[in-house]
Amino acid sequence: LRSALADEFWQVRVKAVRSLGKLGATEAAVEIAPMMDLSIPNLRKECAAVLGEMAVVETLPYLEKYVDDPDPDVRKNVRWAMGRIAA
């Protein structure tokens, strides 16, 4: 699954992120977090949700950059994820 995080199709990356989140693969959080910098809102939204589920403190800097993301779903998931990490 981790190799699918680099797939050329963003839809494959979304599925890989979701699957890693469902598996609770917190060690993958450091690979998922940089994907927040990609231009695809659906991918950022999914990454933020999974990072919130994983609650790995090291991912906060990636999330903080997107608190004011233009996409409302990304903003919502980022704020939720940051709240989970803080808790």
C-alpha positions as CSV (number, residue, x, y, z in Angstrom):
1,L,0.0,0.0,0.0
2,R,2.8,2.4,0.8
3,S,4.1,2.2,-2.7
4,A,0.7,3.2,-4.0
5,L,1.1,6.6,-2.2
6,A,3.3,7.6,-5.1
7,D,1.0,6.3,-7.9
8,E,0.6,8.7,-10.8
9,F,-3.2,8.6,-10.4
10,W,-4.5,10.6,-7.5
11,Q,-7.5,8.3,-7.1
12,V,-5.1,5.4,-6.4
13,R,-3.3,7.6,-3.8
14,V,-6.7,8.4,-2.1
15,K,-7.5,4.7,-1.8
16,A,-4.1,3.9,-0.4
17,V,-4.4,6.7,2.2
18,R,-7.8,5.4,3.2
19,S,-6.6,1.8,3.5
20,L,-3.6,2.8,5.5
21,G,-5.9,4.7,7.8
22,K,-8.3,1.8,8.2
23,L,-5.3,-0.4,9.0
24,G,-4.1,2.0,11.7
25,A,-0.7,2.2,10.0
26,T,0.6,5.2,12.0
27,E,4.1,4.6,10.7
28,A,2.8,5.7,7.3
29,A,1.7,9.1,8.7
30,V,5.1,10.7,7.9
31,E,4.6,9.6,4.2
32,I,1.0,10.8,4.1
33,A,1.6,14.2,5.7
34,P,3.6,15.6,2.8
35,M,0.8,14.8,0.4
36,M,-1.1,17.7,2.0
37,D,1.1,19.9,-0.2
38,L,-0.4,18.5,-3.4
39,S,-2.8,20.6,-5.4
40,I,-5.7,18.0,-5.4
41,P,-8.4,19.0,-2.8
42,N,-9.9,15.6,-2.6
43,L,-6.5,14.1,-1.8
44,R,-5.8,16.8,0.8
45,K,-9.2,16.2,2.4
46,E,-8.6,12.5,2.7
47,C,-5.1,12.9,4.0
48,A,-6.3,15.3,6.7
49,A,-9.0,12.9,7.8
50,V,-6.5,10.0,8.0
51,L,-3.9,12.1,9.8
52,G,-6.6,13.0,12.3
53,E,-7.5,9.3,12.8
54,M,-3.8,8.5,13.3
55,A,-3.2,11.5,15.6
56,V,0.6,11.6,15.1
57,V,2.0,14.8,16.5
58,E,4.7,15.1,13.9
59,T,2.1,15.7,11.2
60,L,0.8,19.0,12.7
61,P,3.1,21.3,10.7
62,Y,1.6,19.9,7.5
63,L,-1.9,20.3,8.7
64,E,-1.4,23.8,10.1
65,K,-0.6,25.1,6.6
66,Y,-4.1,24.2,5.4
67,V,-6.3,25.7,8.2
68,D,-7.4,28.3,5.7
69,D,-7.5,26.1,2.6
70,P,-9.8,27.4,-0.2
71,D,-11.7,24.1,-0.1
72,P,-14.2,24.0,2.8
73,D,-14.0,20.2,3.1
74,V,-10.2,20.3,3.5
75,R,-10.5,23.1,6.1
76,K,-13.1,21.1,8.0
77,N,-10.9,17.9,8.0
78,V,-7.8,19.8,8.9
79,R,-9.4,21.5,11.9
80,W,-10.9,18.2,13.0
81,A,-7.5,16.4,12.6
82,M,-5.7,19.1,14.6
83,G,-8.3,18.8,17.4
84,R,-7.8,15.1,17.5
85,I,-4.0,15.4,17.7
86,A,-4.3,18.0,20.4
87,A,-6.5,15.8,22.5
